[in-house]
Amino acid sequence: MNPDYYVDNNSTGDGDMASESRDSIGAKCGGMVVMFVLPFLIGLAPLKARKLKNAARITSIASCFGGGVFFGTCFMHLIPEVAIEINKWKETSDSLFLRTLPLAEMLECLGFVIIMFVETIVHSMSHGHGHAPLTQEELEGRAGKVAMKANGDNKSLSSTDGGEVEQMNPNGAAHAHQPQKKSKTVGVLIFALAVHSFFEGLAIGVEAKAGVFLQLAGAILIHKCVVAFAVGTRLIDAGQTLKQMLVSLFVFCICTPLGIGVAMGILDLLMSTGASTMNLVSGLIQGLSTGFFLYITFAEMIFEEMRNEVDLLLKVLFMAVGCILIGASTIWHNYADGIAMMLAEQAKELEQVYKALIPS
């Protein structure tokens, strides 16, 4: 299937890219600061949930909200943008085979399979160890817990102090199952979001007009704040320490300002490489990272939370709320892109009229 139904709403002329005004530079510098600080602070907000009475229940429901945010981000933001970049590259190709190749979808599937393959290898290696036999005292203690549970004491939990659920076999060997398996792909999640955020910053960083830049940056900021809260919830759910969480949020939040800064610094280089090359590189990287993102969203978040049927209806409701919020922010983002395109077209029309009235 050739996804030509996706169109690019944010095309500006090369003349606009080449001329950066002083106002535009000031707006971009201010935008870079705000787009780092605000999402970073919002990403730390879920930390307060840990101190509440029903922290586990709140964290689980918040994780479903985050799953809804990522679900909406996949289908309303990431996948269409990959198709846009690849389609712009296809338009410059004379090969019928390349023009009909579903490259965007193939990249996303490849990214999904790659991260699933890596996860399978890591999972098999981590479960290839032997089972250490327990001492007599430990066996007696666990036998007492089993007996208490059999007598109706549901408060007795067969778990260690670190939260690892243990199972015993007839030979007295224990095997600890880590509930934080989901934490293995947190780094991949941050990487996928960081790559997308960088190219997002790169896309708006080449905008020469301060007003248009602020409109686009505002729309992206709303979207990024919602995602930042979901990321913070995900990091807590994965059991990250405060230091690890700060590092992860820093990497996620810095990439959009970094993309803006790179675009400001190498505008001439970007123009010399050609738009087609940039579209291909952006499409390839974002396509693979979108596949990573899809796997994490479904296999690591939504499926994991839905397996626990406690508060199932409430979880579905919060997942829907997260998806609706992303939908609303995407509508605003596309509307801002439409305004930017309209202003660019009006500027070109005025330039043509000016040249017609006042010949050079």
KAJO-V962723 format. One record per helix or strand. SS is the DSSP state (h for helix, s for strand). FROM is the first residue (numbers start at 1). TO is the last residue. If there is no record, write none. Layout:
BEGIN
SS:FROM:TO, SS:FROM:TO
END
This chain:
BEGIN
h:14:18, h:22:51, h:55:90, h:96:100, h:103:126, s:133:133, h:136:150, s:159:159, s:165:168, s:173:177, h:179:205, h:210:237, h:242:265, h:267:273, h:275:307, h:312:357
END
